[in-house]
Structures are given as C-alpha cells and as structure tokens.
Amino acid sequence: MRMRKEIGRYLCIGDIGREYTVIEYQNFRRYQTLNDPPQDFPTTKECFLSDGRDVNFIDENTFQIVLTDEFVRKVD
C-alpha cells in the first residue's frame, strides 16, 4: 500500500515576482510480514504547487515549475 504525507509547505517567489506555495510530500510504502505489525518505509519525495501543478526539486531553496520552466525560490 502506498501513502503520502505532507512534509513541507514553502512560500516561494518566481523570476517575475509572483508568489507561489510549493508543497512537498514524502511517499511511503507499507510492508508487513506474517508475524510483525505493518511498517511504513519512506520512498520518494514529490513537490507540487498549491494549484496541483508539478514542480521539480532543484536544490534546498529552488524549484522549477514543470509547465512553464519558471524557477521559484523559497522566501526566508
């Protein structure tokens, strides 16, 4: 079973000054053996804008909006 948990929400500014909210998710996969309770293990992370558009992670402070190729940076 796959699950996803929000792990971060960042206010960002684009190249032309527009504000965006980037939401970061951690994906988990649940495993269970016959004798043990289920355990969730982290797998990949994904980022999206608050409106659902895909975002690529560039570095700790920079993301790229896939649809427009615009780079957005975290606001301190």
VOSETOR-934929 format. One line per 8 residues: number of its first residue (from 1); their letters; for each residue x, y, z of N, C-alpha, C. Coordinates in nm, 4 decimals, decimal comma. Example, Ala and Ser with C-alpha at 12.3 -4.5 7.8 and 13.67 -1.06 7.14 Angstrom:
// residues 2
1> AS> 1,3190 -0,5690 0,7800 1,2300 -0,4500 0,7800 1,3200 -0,3300 0,7800; 1,2850 -0,2250 0,7080 1,3670 -0,1060 0,7140 1,2900 0,0030 0,7870
This chain:
// residues 76
1> MRMRKEIG> 0,0848 -0,1181 0,0000 0,0000 0,0000 0,0000 0,0892 0,1242 0,0000; 0,0549 0,2200 -0,0830 0,1280 0,3460 -0,0891 0,0524 0,4532 -0,0130; 0,1297 0,5381 0,0545 0,0714 0,6507 0,1270 0,1581 0,7733 0,1012; 0,0995 0,8887 0,1246 0,1732 1,0139 0,1047 0,1429 1,1061 0,2222; 0,2477 1,1736 0,2716 0,2331 1,2650 0,3840 0,2992 1,3984 0,3493; 0,2289 1,5078 0,3770 0,2871 1,6399 0,3551 0,3974 1,6629 0,4576; 0,5160 1,7026 0,4084 0,6283 1,7266 0,4987 0,6802 1,8693 0,4926; 0,6275 1,9492 0,4010 0,6722 2,0877 0,3930 0,5819 2,1708 0,3052
9> RYLCIGDI> 0,5720 2,2978 0,3418 0,4928 2,3942 0,2646 0,5752 2,5220 0,2638; 0,6110 2,5704 0,1434 0,7056 2,6804 0,1311 0,6487 2,7935 0,0464; 0,6597 2,9135 0,0983 0,6266 3,0320 0,0203 0,7462 3,0609 -0,0690; 0,7209 3,0754 -0,1989 0,8278 3,0976 -0,2960 0,7929 3,2166 -0,3845; 0,8977 3,2745 -0,4437 0,8820 3,3865 -0,5376 0,9426 3,3453 -0,6708; 0,8688 3,3725 -0,7793 0,9171 3,3411 -0,9130 1,0080 3,4500 -0,9671; 1,0598 3,4262 -1,0863 1,1535 3,5198 -1,1508 1,0939 3,6580 -1,1730; 0,9611 3,6656 -1,1925 0,8991 3,7957 -1,2188 0,8279 3,8523 -1,0952
17> GREYTVIE> 0,8524 3,7883 -0,9772 0,7982 3,8414 -0,8538 0,6658 3,7818 -0,8086; 0,6117 3,6876 -0,8824 0,4847 3,6249 -0,8433 0,5083 3,5254 -0,7297; 0,4147 3,5204 -0,6341 0,4261 3,4298 -0,5212 0,3593 3,2951 -0,5512; 0,4206 3,1883 -0,5033 0,3694 3,0522 -0,5178 0,3848 2,9799 -0,3846; 0,3019 2,8802 -0,3629 0,3201 2,7898 -0,2494 0,3569 2,6532 -0,3040; 0,4739 2,6045 -0,2639 0,5199 2,4714 -0,3029 0,4937 2,3775 -0,1853; 0,4331 2,2638 -0,2153 0,4028 2,1644 -0,1128 0,4881 2,0411 -0,1409; 0,5597 1,9965 -0,0389 0,6474 1,8800 -0,0522 0,5836 1,7609 0,0203
25> YQNFRRYQ> 0,5822 1,6466 -0,0467 0,5245 1,5241 0,0081 0,6303 1,4145 0,0156; 0,6211 1,3327 0,1204 0,7025 1,2117 0,1332 0,6113 1,0934 0,1051; 0,6501 1,0095 0,0110 0,5759 0,8869 -0,0168 0,6261 0,7754 0,0736; 0,5341 0,6880 0,1121 0,5665 0,5738 0,1969 0,5094 0,4475 0,1345; 0,5733 0,3393 0,1638 0,5244 0,2080 0,1235 0,5100 0,1243 0,2504; 0,3974 0,0578 0,2646 0,3709 -0,0226 0,3842 0,4047 -0,1686 0,3547; 0,4834 -0,2258 0,4469 0,5202 -0,3665 0,4364 0,4782 -0,4375 0,5643; 0,4399 -0,5630 0,5481 0,4011 -0,6413 0,6644 0,4410 -0,7864 0,6412
33> TLNDPPQD> 0,5043 -0,8417 0,7410 0,5342 -0,9843 0,7364 0,4226 -1,0580 0,8103; 0,4265 -1,1878 0,8045 0,3209 -1,2665 0,8679 0,3175 -1,2487 1,0201; 0,4337 -1,2277 1,0803 0,4409 -1,2243 1,2265 0,4551 -1,0853 1,2861; 0,4743 -0,9832 1,2041 0,5003 -0,8489 1,2556 0,3893 -0,7526 1,2156; 0,3732 -0,6453 1,2932 0,2759 -0,5428 1,2540 0,3250 -0,4693 1,1290; 0,2355 -0,4036 1,0565 0,2779 -0,3304 0,9368 0,3737 -0,2169 0,9712; 0,4687 -0,1919 0,8816 0,5639 -0,0824 0,8980 0,5648 0,0017 0,7709; 0,5748 0,1332 0,7894 0,5800 0,2263 0,6766 0,7236 0,2697 0,6539
41> FPTTKECF> 0,7701 0,2585 0,5298 0,9054 0,2967 0,4941 0,9016 0,4107 0,3929; 0,9808 0,5182 0,4158 0,9820 0,6291 0,3206 1,0438 0,5868 0,1878; 0,9868 0,6385 0,0796 1,0412 0,6125 -0,0546 1,0761 0,7463 -0,1182; 1,0059 0,7874 -0,2189 1,0380 0,9095 -0,2922 0,9673 1,0316 -0,2329; 1,0165 1,1490 -0,2715 0,9511 1,2750 -0,2369 0,8989 1,3386 -0,3654; 0,7885 1,4132 -0,3537 0,7295 1,4833 -0,4673 0,6945 1,6249 -0,4256; 0,6983 1,7169 -0,5236 0,6620 1,8556 -0,4975 0,5579 1,9014 -0,5988; 0,4633 1,9815 -0,5496 0,3572 2,0375 -0,6325 0,3301 2,1801 -0,5879
49> LSDGRDVN> 0,2772 2,2603 -0,6790 0,2247 2,3906 -0,6391 0,0909 2,3691 -0,5694; 0,0453 2,4676 -0,4974 -0,0828 2,4558 -0,4270 -0,1992 2,4355 -0,5235; -0,1818 2,4728 -0,6513 -0,2884 2,4504 -0,7501 -0,2752 2,3142 -0,8201; -0,1779 2,2322 -0,7775 -0,1636 2,0971 -0,8299 -0,0610 2,0791 -0,9400; -0,0033 2,1892 -0,9896 0,0959 2,1750 -1,0970 0,2239 2,1098 -1,0449; 0,2879 2,0300 -1,1306 0,4110 1,9606 -1,0941 0,5274 2,0581 -1,0799; 0,6138 2,0271 -0,9837 0,7320 2,1086 -0,9559 0,8514 2,0150 -0,9417; 0,9633 2,0514 -1,0027 1,0875 1,9764 -0,9858 1,1691 2,0380 -0,8730
57> FIDENTFQ> 1,2304 1,9541 -0,7914 1,3220 1,9974 -0,6866 1,4576 2,0230 -0,7517; 1,5104 2,1446 -0,7373 1,6418 2,1775 -0,7933 1,7477 2,1725 -0,6836; 1,7262 2,2468 -0,5765 1,8118 2,2409 -0,4585 1,7285 2,2797 -0,3368; 1,7911 2,2937 -0,2227 1,7199 2,3173 -0,0976 1,6290 2,4402 -0,1016; 1,6613 2,5379 -0,1853 1,5849 2,6632 -0,1910 1,5202 2,6923 -0,3247; 1,5371 2,6057 -0,4237 1,4922 2,6351 -0,5595 1,4098 2,5197 -0,6166; 1,3014 2,5565 -0,6842 1,2147 2,4603 -0,7516 1,1895 2,5105 -0,8934; 1,1485 2,4209 -0,9821 1,1167 2,4575 -1,1201 0,9753 2,4107 -1,1512
65> IVLTDEFV> 0,8919 2,5037 -1,1959 0,7558 2,4691 -1,2370 0,7649 2,3992 -1,3719; 0,7182 2,2762 -1,3803 0,7352 2,1940 -1,4996 0,6669 2,2561 -1,6211; 0,5455 2,3017 -1,6061 0,4670 2,3522 -1,7188 0,5282 2,4769 -1,7829; 0,5876 2,5636 -1,7025 0,6369 2,6923 -1,7536 0,7887 2,7048 -1,7542; 0,8593 2,6097 -1,6951 1,0055 2,6146 -1,6780 1,0510 2,7311 -1,5899; 0,9602 2,7946 -1,5183 0,9969 2,9065 -1,4315 1,0609 2,8533 -1,3034; 1,1675 2,9194 -1,2599 1,2330 2,8854 -1,1338 1,1723 2,9711 -1,0233; 1,1435 2,9067 -0,9104 1,0904 2,9774 -0,7936 1,1811 2,9474 -0,6759
73> RKVD> 1,1968 3,0465 -0,5885 1,2882 3,0324 -0,4756 1,2154 3,0589 -0,3446; 1,2539 2,9827 -0,2414 1,1942 2,9997 -0,1092 1,2170 3,1412 -0,0568; 1,1160 3,1930 0,0116 1,1261 3,3201 0,0809 1,1687 3,2894 0,2234; 1,2689 3,3584 0,2729 1,3161 3,3350 0,4108 1,2168 3,3787 0,5133
